[in-house]
Amino acid sequence: MADPDDSPLFEEIKDDSPKQEEPTDSANGELENDSKEDEPKASAESAPASIPVDIEPELAETKDSKKSEEEDEEETDSFDESDLRIKVSNPEKIGEGMSAYMVYEVSTSTSLPSFKSSETKVKRRFSDFLGLHERLAEKHLVYGRIVPPAPDKAVVDKMKGKMSKGEETGEDAFLGRRKQALERYMNRTAKHPKLREDADFKEFLEAEALPKATHTSAFSKGGFSRLVKNVGEAMSKMTMKIDEQDQWFEEKHNQIEALEQQLKKLHVACESLVTLKKEVVMNTTNFAKSASLLSSSEEDTGLSRALSQLAELEEKMEQLHNDQSRVDFFVLCETLKEYIGLVMAVKAIFHQRYKVYQNWQSAQATLTKKREALVKLELAGKQEKIAPAQEEVKEWERKVEKGQEDFEEISKTVKKEFKCFEIQRVKDFKDLIIKYLKSLMECQQKMVKCWEEYLPEAKAIA
């Protein structure tokens, strides 16, 4: 690039030039014009950069969005950091015969100031848990909040337990399963910041007595009505379609559908695993009995003693296999079953969003009809009907606006709820895998120890 001092213009005005001549008028004029033309360019280059006015609203919006994100993160954290622990224990049979029912002790420990006491204990029937879930779902599902499902009233499972293991053992196994399911349900509900502050939830944990829950019987008229309603909603879900502007919802809906199918397959596989391990327990029992009988008929003293101790060893193995089978059932199968229900609850909030969208579109269609009717009245000149028609149009405009606001609000809530669900799901499955692996390792270590203790006895056979 050429040096500016080499240009003819600068040669004429250099101060240190010995032969500087006074510029002529025409030269002055040209110089002034040149300087005037260069002024804007020079000022533009030398002026400091300033922030455009239009950026200020953008900065404000950025701050608002950051603030909203921080609030969302705080609420997400509160899903898992609540100081509220609930324990369900001591099932007790009340009454006899067909009118008999079970009550469970629900113990609560908390430091939350919204609760009346830090420690409470109340007695609750299973139908009370179902009634609590029904009331929470009625109040919170409409806002797009995930309401964890209550355990099923599994009459068939109870009968299976009685037929397979005898009445007393089957009853104990059934009550143990139900007790743990109820405890998981209550603690999962307590993790939700909105549900744990619900008046019905607090009343359930604190009140001495509750109004009798209705329509919770497995074979009641209310239960049948719910079944019909669920079937109807399932049919409507099959045909529902939203013209999505935000593809996030379509992606997550497909994701949750795929997750449900994979969880169901895994649950079936886990149930098969539990069944196989129960067969191992039975076969180990038979093996121990056979080894014991063989030892009693064996004439060689060393071999007889080794077979007798082998029978004792297999009895220990039977107990270890049985313990592992229970872990497979209560840790794996029940957690997967619970999550299948949670996935259904997530699908329910997506469906609720669709219902809000339907209401909004229905109001929009009605508004269009009302406007068309108003135009016809104005063209016909029916002045006495125009004013009421205008009021109807204004009313439906408000309804459309409200419908749009409701749809935007529930969409925002569904996103927040799904995010919390995903965070908690990853944490739960991490804890599940670690807990299951530790139980497997502990079981295998006990087995190895038993076999190591038996090995010298086997080698001592003469």
LOVO-497015 format. One record per residue: x negated, y negated, z negated of N, C-alpha, C in turn. Coordinates in steps of 0.02 Angstrom, whole numbers, plus 32768, in hexadecimal, padded with zeros to 4 digits. Last residue first. Layout:
XYZXYZXYZ/...
This chain:
821191AA75F081DA91DB75F981E592037639/822F910175F9824D91437605821491747616/81F9908575F181E990B475BB820790F975C5/822E9038765581EB9053766081D79087762B/82A69013761882A8903E76538264905E7660/82748FC275B2829A8FFF75A1829D902F75DB/823C8F5875FB82108F8575D482338FC675C1/82B78F1F763682838F3F765E82548F6C7636/83098ED675E283198F1D75ED82E18F427610/82D88E5775E682D98E7A75A582E68EC475AD/82EF8E3A766D82AA8E3D765482A68E617611/837B8E37766E83578E6B7693830F8E71767D/83918DC5761E83AD8E07760B83878E3F762E/83528D62766A833B8D71762683538DB5760F/83A38D6176DB835C8D7476E183408D87769D/841A8D3076A284188D7376C083D08D8C76C5/83F48CB1767A840A8CE1764784078D287662/83D88C7B76F883A28C8176C783B48CB27690/84588C7B773184248CA6774E83EA8CAF771D/84988C1B76DF84B18C6076E3847B8C9076FC/844D8BA976FB84508BC276B784678C0B76B6/84668B9B778484218BA6776C84228BC37726/84F18B83778284D58BBC77A6848F8BCE778C/84F68B0B773985178B47771F84FD8B867740/84AF8AB8778F84958AC4774C84B48B03772E/85068AB777FE84C38AD3780484A58AE377C0/85758A7577C5857C8ABA77DE85378ADC77E4/854189F777A8855D8A20777285618A697787/851D89CC782984EA89D377F485038A0177BC/859B89CB786A856489F57883852F8A01784C/85E1896D781A85FA89B0782385C189E07838/859988F7782A859D891577E785B3895E77EC/85B388E878B4856F88ED789C856E890F7857/863C88DA78B28620891578D285D7891E78C0/86488860786C8667889D7852864888DB7870/8605880678C385ED8811787F860888527862/8657880E793486108821793985F4883078F4/86CF87DE78FB86CC8821791886838839791C/86B3875B78D886C0878B78A386BB87D278BC/86A387247958866C871F79278675875578F1/8721873F799086E5875B79AE86AB875B797D/877686F3793D877F873B79428740875C795D/8749867279588740868D7915874786D97915/8772866B79DF872B866379CD871D86807988/87FB867679D087D786AB79F4878C86A879E3/881985FF798E8826863F796D87FF8678798E/87F585A179F087D485A079AF87DC85E4798C/884E85C37A57880585C47A6287E085C97A20/88C885AC7A1688B785F07A2D886C85F67A39/88C285217A0388C2854E79C988AE859579DD/88C984F37A87888F84E27A5E888985127A23/894785247AA7890D853A7ACE88CD852D7AA7/899784DD7A51899085257A45895685417A6D/8986845C7A8B897284697A45896884B37A38/89B984697B0A897384567B02895A84667ABC/8A3D848A7AE98A1484B97B1089CA84A97B08/8A6884187AA58A6884597A838A3A848A7AA7/8A5E83BA7B0E8A3583B27AD28A2F83F47AAC/8AC083EE7B648A7A83EA7B7A8A4B83E47B3E/8B3183DE7B148B1D84217B2B8AD584227B42/8B3683537B088B2B837C7ACC8B1383C27ADF/8B5283357B8D8B15831B7B6E8B0383447B30/8BCD83747B978B9683897BC28B5383737BA4/8C16832A7B3A8C0D83727B308BD3838C7B5A/8C1482AC7B748BF482B57B338BE682FF7B26/8C5D82CB7BE58C1882B47BED8BF282BB7BAC/8CD782E87BAB8CB083207BC78C69830B7BD8/8CFB82657B858CF6829A7B528CCA82D37B6C/8D0182237BFF8CCF820E7BCD8CC482447B99/8D6D82697C378D2B826B7C588CF582587C26/8DD382447BDF8DBF828B7BE48D7A82927C04/8DD981BC7BFB8DC581D27BB88DAE821B7BB8/8E0881C27C7E8DC681A67C718DAC81BA7C2C/8E8681F67C668E57821E7C8C8E0F82047C82/8EC5818C7C218EB881CC7BFF8E8481F87C23/8EBE812D7C918E9D81217C518E9181627C2A/8F0E81677CF88EC6815C7D028EA181547CC0/8F94816E7CE78F6E81AB7CD88F2381A17CDD/8FC880F47D0E8FD8810C7CCA8FAF814A7CB6/8FA280E57D948F7F80BF7D608F8C80DA7D1A/8F8D81337E178FB581437DDC8F9381257D9F/8F52812A7E968F6B80EE7E758F9680FB7E38/8F13818C7EDA8F5D818D7EDC8F7B81507EBA/8E90816F7EBA8EA681687F008EF181667F06/8E94818C7E328E8681477E478E9B813C7E90/8EAE82157E368EDF81E87E168ED481A07E2C/8E3A82427E738E7B824C7E948EB0821D7E78/8DDB82217E128DD882027E548E1B82097E79/8E0482777DAA8E07822F7DA18E05820B7DE4/8DE782F47DE28E2D82E47DD38E3582997DCA/8D5C82EA7DE88D8282F17E268DCB82DF7E1B/8D4282E67D5F8D3082AD7D898D5682AF7DCC/8D6C83657D398D8D832A7D1C8D7E82EC7D47/8D1283B67D7F8D5A83BA7D8E8D7F837B7D75/8C9B83927D3E8CA283877D868CEC83877D9A/8CB783BF7CBC8CAE83777CC88CB683677D13/8CB784497CD28CF584287CBE8CF183DD7CCA/8C30845C7CEF8C62846C7D218CA5844A7D12/8BF884357C748BE684117CB18C1A841D7CE8/8C2B84977C208C3F84517C158C3084277C53/8BE785047C578C3085037C598C4A84BC7C4F/8B6484E17C3A8B7984E47C808BC584E47C87/8B6B84EC7BAC8B5784AE7BCC8B6F84AC7C15/8B8C85727B9B8BBA853E7B828BAB84FA7BA4/8B1A85AE7BD38B5C85B97BF18B8D85837BDC/8ABA85857B768AB4856F7BBC8AF885767BDF/8AE685CD7B098AE685837B058AE285667B4C/8ACE864D7B3A8B1386397B2B8B1985ED7B26/8A42864A7B448A6A86517B818AB2863C7B75/8A2386457ABD8A10860D7AE88A38860F7B29/8A4E86C47A9B8A71868A7A7F8A61864C7AA7/89EF87117ADE8A3587157AF38A5D86D97AD9/898186F07A92898086E07ADA89C786E17AF5/89AA87257A1A89A386DC7A1E899E86C67A68/89AD87AF7A3A89EC878D7A2789E587417A2B/892B87D17A4B895587CF7A86899787AA7A78/890987D079C488EB879E79F1891587987A30/8952883E7998896287FC797C894587C479A7/891188A279DF8958889579ED896D885079D3/8899889A799C889A888979E388E2887B79F8/88C288CB792088AD8885792688AD886E796E/88DA8953794089118927792B890088DE7930/88588975795C888A897C799188C789527980/8821896278DF881089337914883E893A7951/885689CF78988865898A78828858895978BB/88188A3678DD88618A3078DF887789EA78CB/87948A1E78BA87A88A19790087F38A117906/879D8A377831878889F47849879C89EA7891/87C38ABE783187F18A8B781687DE8A45782B/87528AFD786D87968B02788987C48ACA7871/86DE8AD2781986E48ACB7862872C8AC77879/87008ADD778F86D68AA777A886E08A9C77F3/87588B4A777F87688B0A7760873E8AD0777B/871C8BB177D387628B9D77D7876E8B5677BD/86968BB877B386AA8BB177F986F18B9777FF/86A58BCE772A86868B90774286998B83778A/86DB8C4E772E87038C18771286E88BD47727/866F8C93776486AE8C91778986DB8C597770/86148C8776FD86068C65773C86458C5F7767/86528CD9769D86488C91768F863C8C6A76D0/864A8D5376E1868C8D3776D186878CEC76C3/85C28D6776E685E78D617725862C8D407719/85AB8D72765B858C8D3C768185B08D3176C4/85F48DE6763D86088DA6761E85EB8D6C7644/85AD8E43768A85F58E387696860C8DF57679/85338E40764D85398E26769185828E1876A2/85538E8075D6853E8E3A75D485458E1A7619/856E8EFC760F85A48EDA75EB85938E8F75E4/84F18F1C763D85268F0E766E85628EED764E/84B08F3675C284998EFF75EE84D08EEC7620/84F28FA7759984F98F6A757184E58F2D759A/84C68FFE75FD850D8FF175F7851A8FB075CF/843F8FFD75E084558FE27620849F8FD2761F/8440903E756884308FF7756784418FD675AA/846390BD7599848E909C7567848090517565/83F790D975EB843A90D27609846A90AE75D9/839290E17589838D90AF75BE83D190A375DF/83BE914F753D83B8910C751D83B690D57552/83B591B375A083F691A4758083F5915F7560/832D91B375B9835B919F75EE839F918C75D2/82FF91E0753B82E891A0755883179187758D/8341925E752D834B922874FD833891E4751A/839C92BE759B835C929E7590836592607565/842592D975A883FF92FE757683BC92DE7567/84B5927675BE8470928175D2844992A27599/8530924E7594852A929475AB84E392A675C0/852091CA7574853791F7753F853092417553/84FF919175EF84CC919475B984E091C57583/857891987633854091C0764A850B91C77614/85C3913A75ED85D8918075EC859F91AE7601/857A90C7760D858190DB75C78594912575C2/858C90C17697854890C9767D854A90E07634/861790AA769A85FB90E776B785B590F5769D/861F902C765D86419065763F862490A77659/85D78FDF76BA85C08FE4767585DF90207652/86288FEC772D85E39006772E85C9900F76E7/869B8FAA7703869E8FF17713865990117713/86648F2776F786828F4976BD86858F9476C9/86418F0F777B860C8F12774886258F357709/86C08F0A77B486928F4077C786588F487796/86F18E95777687138ED5776C86E58F10777D/86948E3777A7869D8E40775F86BC8E847751/86AB8E3F783086698E527816866E8E5F77CB/872C8E0C783287228E52784586DE8E6B782C/870B8D8A781287358DB077E387308DFB77F2/86C68D69788486A18D6E784686C98D917810/87308D6878E286F98D9878E986D28DA078A8/877B8CFB78AF87998D3E78B387638D7378B8/87208C9278C387368CA3788087538CE9787E/871A8C94795086DD8CA0792886EF8CB478E1/879C8C70797087848CB2798487468CC5795B/87988BED794087C68C1D792187B28C657932/873B8BB87999872A8BBD795287588BEE792E/87838BBE7A1187458BE47A0B87318BED79C2/87E98B6379F287FA8BA97A0187BC8BD679F9/879B8AEF79E887C18B0879AE87D48B5179B7/876C8ADF7A69873C8AED7A34875F8B0979F6/87E68AC17AA987BF8AFC7ABD878E8B107A86/88078A4A7A6788338A847A62880E8AC47A75/879D89F87A8F87A68A087A4887D28A457A3F/87B789EF7B18877A8A0F7B01877E8A227AB7/883389AA7B1A882D89EC7B3787F08A117B1E/880E89307ADB8841895B7ABE883B89A37AD8/87B188FC7B35879C890D7AF287CE893D7AD1/880388DF7BA387CF89127BA987B8892A7B65/885188797B68887188B57B83883F88EE7B89/87F0881B7B4D8813883A7B14883888787B2A/87C987F77BCF879888137BA187BB88387B68/883C87BF7C03882287FC7C2187F1881F7BF2/883F874F7BAD8877877E7BAE886187C17BCC/87C9870F7BD087CF872C7B8D8809875D7B89/87E886E87C5487AE87127C4687B587347C03/885886987C40885E86D47C69882487047C5B/881F86327BF38856865B7BD8885E869C7BFF/87C085F67C4687AA86177C0887E086477BEF/87F585AD7CAB87E985F47CB887D1861A7C7A/886D853B7CA48831854D7C7E882785997C85/88DD853F7CEC88AD850C7CFF886A851A7CDD/894285C57D1E890F85AD7CF088E385777D10/89D985E17D2989AC85C27D598975859F7D31/89FF86797CDB89F786317CD489C786197D0A/8A7086FC7CCD8A3A86DF7CF48A3A86947CEC/8AB987977C9A8AAA87517C8E8A6E873A7CB8/8ADA881C7CA38AEA87F27CDD8AD587A97CD4/8AB588567C2D8A9E88767C6B8AA888497CA7/8AF5880E7BCE8AAD88037BD58A9488217C16/8B7488437BD78B6A87FF7BF08B2087F07BF9/8B5E88C07B9D8B7388BD7BE38B6888777C00/8B4088977B1B8B0C88BA7B438B1E88B97B8D/8BB888627AF48B8088357AFD8B4888557B25/8C0388DA7AEF8C1788A47B1D8BDD88747B29/8BBE891D7A8A8BC0893B7ACD8BD289057B01/8BD788C87A208B9288D27A368B8F88EF7A7C/8C6288D77A158C4688957A258BFF889C7A40/8C6B895D79F08C8A89477A2F8C6C89057A45/8C2A895579748C0F898079A88C2A896B79EC/8C7C8900792E8C3888EA793E8C1A89137975/8CEA895479238CF0891679498CAC88FB795C/8CB789B978D28CCA89CA79178CD0898B7941/8CA58970785E8C6C898E787E8C7B89A078C6/8D2B894F78418CFB891A78518CBE89357874/8D5C89CE78258D7789AA785F8D4889727874/8CD38A3C77F78D0A8A0E77EA8D2289EE782A/8C698A9377F38CA38AA7781A8CDF8A79780F/8C0A8A5277A58BF58A6D77E68C308A7E7812/8C3A89B7775B8C3D8A00775D8C2C8A1877A3/8C448930775D8C00894C77608C0089977762/8CB688DF774A8CA688F6778E8C5E89107794/8C7B887C76BF8CAF889C76E78C9488AF772B/8C37887A761A8C2D887276638C6288997688/8C79882B758D8C71886A75B18C6B885C75FC/8C1387AA75488C5387BF75648C4887FF758E/8B9B87DC74CA8BAB87BF750B8BF287D3751F/8B4D87B4742D8B7C87DB74548B8B87B67495/8ADF876674098AEB87A573E78B1A87D27410/8A75871874828AB7871F74638ABE87647442/89F5872074C389FB870374808A3E8712745D/89F48754754389BB8764751789C7875074CF/8A698721757B8A5E8769757B8A28877D7549/8A51869875728A8686B675498A7D87027544/89EE868C75D489DE867F758E8A12869E7560/8A3B86AC76448A0186D4763489ED86CA75EB/8A9B864676448AB0868C763C8A7686B97629/8A4B85D5765A8A7085DB761B8A868624760F/89A685E3769C89EE85E776A78A1185F47664/892185E97695894085B07672898C85B0767B/8901865476E488F5865B769C891286217674/891F86237764894986577747893F865B76FB/88B985C5777E88FF85B0777C892B85E37758/8840860D777A884985D17750889185B9774B/883386BA7769884D86857794885D8647776B/88128715770887DB86F2772B87F486B97756/8887875276DF886B871F76B3883186F976D4/889687B4774088C5877B774088A887427717/883288097713882C87EB7756885B87AE775B/8865882E769888278808769B881C87E876DF/88DA887576BE88DE88397693889F880F7698/88A588DE770D88D688AF772988D8886E7700/8855892476B38837890476ED886588CF770B/88BB894F765B888689227643886388FF767D/890589A376AE89258968769188F089367679/88A68A0776C788C189E076FF88E1899F76E6/88928A3C7647885B8A1A7669887389EE76A3/89138A72763388F88A40760488BF8A187625/891E8AD27699894A8A977699892D8A60766D/88BD8B2F767188B98B0E76B288E28ACE76B3/88EF8B5575F588AC8B3775FA88A48B11763B/89698B8D761A89698B5075F189258B2D75F3/893C8BFC766589658BC9768589648B88765E/88F78C45760588D38C2C763F88FA8BF47661/89628C6275AD89298C3A759689028C1C75D0/89B38CB0760189CD8C7275E589948C4575CE/895F8D1E761A89758CF37651898E8CB07639/89558D547599891A8D3B75BB892C8D0B75F3/89E08D75758289BB8D487555897E8D2A7578/8A0A8DC675F28A2D8D8975E08A028D5A75B6/89928DFE766D89BA8E08763189D48DC67618/89568DDD76E2892C8DE876A789538DF67668/89B48DD5774A89728DF07758894A8E017719/8A2A8D9F771B8A2D8DE0773B89E78DFE7742/8A028D2376E78A218D5576BC8A1F8D9A76DB/89CF8CE3775989A48CF0772089C08D2576F3/8A428CDB77A78A098D0277BF89DB8D147785/8A8E8C80775C8AA58CC577648A6C8CF3777A/8A408C0E776E8A4A8C29772B8A608C72772E/8A4A8BF977F58A098C0977D98A108C277794/8AD28BD777FD8ABA8C14781E8A778C297801/8AD98B5D77BC8AFD8B9677A08AE28BD777BC/8A858ADB77AC8A778B1877D28A988B5477B0/8A9C8A4777C58ABE8A7377968ABE8AB877B4/89FD89F977E88A3B8A1A77FD8A598A4177C3/89C08961779B89BB89A977AA89FF89C677BE/89D888C377F389DD88EC77B689D6893677CA/89678863785889A088907851899E88B6780F/893D87B57843892987FC7841896588297836/8966873B78AF897E87577870896C87A0786E/891F86B478FC891C86FD78F88932871278B2/8984862E7937895586487907895986957903/89DE85E7798589A5860779A6897186227976/8A4D85B979498A188588795389DA85A67974/8A99862A793A8AB285F679678A7E85C07975/8A5A866F78D48A50868679198A668650794B/8A858639785A8A43862578768A38863B78BE/8B05866578318AF1861F78278AB3860B784F/8B1186EB78518B4686BD78668B2F86757863/8AA0872078128AA38721785B8AD886EF7874/8AC38711778B8A8986EE77A68A8C86EA77F2/8B31876977858B3A872177788B0086F87793/8AF487E577A38B2B87CB77CD8B35878077C3/8A9887F3773B8A8187EC77808AB787CF77AD/8AF287FF76CF8AC287C876D18AAB87BD7719/8B32887876EF8B59883A76ED8B2C87FD76F1/8AC888D176DF8AE788C977228B0F88887725/8AB388C376578A7D88B276858A9988A676CB/8B2D88F376278B1B88AD761A8AE388967649/8B29897976488B57894E766E8B4989047662/8AD689A975E58ABC89A576298AE989787654/8AE0893F75528AF48979757A8AD7897175C1/8A70890574D48A9488FA75138AA4893D7535/8A4388B074438A5888F0745F8A8188E2749E/89B1884B742089F88853742B8A0588997448/893D87E473D4894E882A73E3899A882F73E9/88BD876573E58903877A73E1890A87C473F1/885086E473C18859872D73BF88A3873D73B7/885E865C73CA8825867A73EC882986C673EE/88FF861573F388D1863573C58898865573EB/893A85CE745B894B85BD7416891985D973E4/88DC858C74E588FC85C474C2890585B47478/88948522751188DA852475248900855E7503/880E853174F08838850874C48883850C74D4/87C085CF74F287E1859C751A8812857474EE/8784863874BA877585F7749A879585BE74C2/87C986DC749A87BA86A274C587A78666749A/880C877B74A887D98753748687C5871A74B4/889587E8748F887987AF74B58846878B7489/88DD888674A888B4885B747D8892882574A7/896988E174AD894388B274D7891F888174A9/899A898674A08981894C747A8956892174A7/8A2D89C474ED89E489BE74EC89D2898074C4/8AAE8A4274E98A9889FC74DF8A4B89FC74D9/8B1C8AAA75458ADA8A9E75288ACF8A53751F/8BBB8AF7751C8B908ACE75468B4E8AC27520/8C528B5A75228C0F8B4C75088BE78B207538/8CCA8B8475538CC58B3D75418C808B2A7526/8CBF8C0C75628CC08BE3759E8CB98B99758F/8C638C3074CA8C8D8C4375028C888C13753D/8C488BAA74548C458BEF746A8C728BFA74A6/8BE08B1D741E8C1E8B40742E8C118B887445/8B468AF174608B7E8AD874398BBD8AFE744F/8A9B8B13745D8ADD8B2874758B128B117445/8A148AAA74848A3E8AC774508A838AD7746B/896B8A8974AB89AF8A9874C389D78ABE748E/88EE8A387488891D8A57745989648A617476/88D389A774F488C089E474D088FB8A0074AA/8887892B755188C58952754A88B38995752C/883F888D753E883688D57536887A88F6752C/87F887FD75838836882175738828886C7571/87AC8762757287A287AB757687E087CE755C/877586CF75AC87B486F0759B87AC873B75A8/872B865C75E3871F867C75A28761869A758A/87048663768E87358655765A8725867D761B/86B9866E76FF8697865776C386C98648768A/86F2868A777886CD86C0775886B086AC7715/8734861C77A68755865D77AF873286937787/86E185B1779A870E85BD7762873585FE776A/86A285AD7816867C85C677DC86AB85D877A3/870B8573785E86F485B6786E86CE85D57835/870D84F5782487478520781B87368568782B/869084C8784F869E84CC780886D984FB77FA/86A384CC78D9867184F778BB867C84FF7870/8707846B78E6871684AF78FA86E584E078DA/86BF83FB78BC86F884107895870B845878A4/866183F77923864A840178DF8683841978B3/86B683DD798F8690841B798E8678842B7948/86E3835E796B87138394797086F083D8796D/866A83187973868D831C793386BE83557933/8653832579FA8624834379CB8644834B7987/86C082DD7A2B86BB83247A3B868B83487A0B/86A2825F79F886E0828179E386DC82CB79F0/862B82467A3C862B824979F38668826E79D9/865E82457ABE862B82767AAC8628827F7A60/86B181D67AB986CF82187AC4869E824F7AB0/865181737AA58684817F7A7186A381C37A79/860D817D7B1C85EA818C7ADF861B819A7AA6/867381557B70865981997B77863481AE7B38/868680D17B4A86BC81017B3C86A381497B41/860080A47B76861580A27B30865080D17B21/85F380A37BFE85D580DB7BDA85ED80DE7B92/862780307C328650806D7C39863480A77C11/85C67FD17C2185FE7FD07BF2862580117BF5/851E800C7C30855D7FF77C4D85957FFC7C19/84937FCE7BDD84C480047BDD85057FEB7BFC/84097F8D7C3F843E7F847C0E84707FBE7C14/835B7F757C5583977F9E7C6383C97F957C2C/831B7ECE7C6E831F7F0D7C47835F7F327C56/82DE7E8D7D0B83117E8C7CD583137ECE7CB0/82897EA07D76826C7E8F7D35829D7E917CFC/82D87EBF7DE282A37EEE7DD0828A7EE17D89/832D7E557DE7834B7E977DDE83167EC97DC8/82D67DF07DFD82FB7DF17DBD83187E357DAF/82AA7E127E7D827B7E107E46829E7E147E03/83217E077EC482FE7E477EC482CE7E497E88/83427D817EB3836F7DB67E99834B7DF87E93/82CA7D447EEF82DE7D3C7EA9830C7D737E8F/82B47D4D7F7682927D7E7F4C82A97D7B7F03/82FC7CE37FA983117D277FBD82F17D5B7F8F/82B67C7B7F7182FC7C857F5E83137CCB7F6F/823B7C8A7FB2823D7C937F6982847C9F7F50/825F7C6D803582447CAF802482497CBD7FD9/828A7BEA802782BA7C1E803D82A27C638029/82137BAF8002824D7BAE7FD4827F7BE47FE6/81C77BC5807481B17BE2803481EA7BE58002/820A7B7E80D482067BC780DC81F37BE88099/81F87AFE809E823B7B1980A7823A7B6480AC/816E7AF080A581917AEF806481D57B0E8068/815E7AF3812D81427B2B810681627B2F80C1/819B7A7E814C81B97ABC8166819F7AF8813F/81467A26810C818C7A2C80F681AB7A6C810E/80A47A7880EE80D37A4B811181197A5680F6/80347A81806680647AA0809380927A6B80B1/7F927A4880657FD57A3C804D80067A5B807E/7F117AC780627F337A8E80817F797A878065/7E7A7AFC801E7EC47AFE801A7EE17ABE8037/7DF57B2780207E107B0280597E5C7B038059/7DD67B747FB37DB77B317FB97DD67B087FF0/7E477BCB7F4C7E317BC17F927E147B7B7F9A/7E7C7BE57ED17E337BE17ED67E1A7BD97F1D/7F057BEC7EE27EEA7BB27EBF7E9E7BAB7ECB/7F5C7C187F787F2A7C2B7F467F0C7BED7F26/7FB77C007FDA7FC57BE17F987F937BF67F63/7F8C7C41804E7F997BF880517FA07BDA800C/7F867CC6802D7F487CA480417F517C58803E/80097CEB80197FE07CE17FDE7F9E7CC07FEF/802E7CF280A080517CC4807480267CB48037/7FE27D5A80D87FD77D1480EC7FF67CE280BC/7FAA7DD5805D7FDD7DBC808B7FCF7D73809B/7F547E017FFC7F3A7E0080417F6C7DE28072/7F967E0A7F857F6A7DD07F8E7F4F7DCB7FD5/7FD77E847F877FFE7E477F957FD37E0B7FA2/7F867F087FDE7F847EDC7FA47FAB7E9D7FB5/7FE27F9080287FB97F53802E7FBE7F2A7FF0/7FD5803C80008000800080007FD37FC28000/
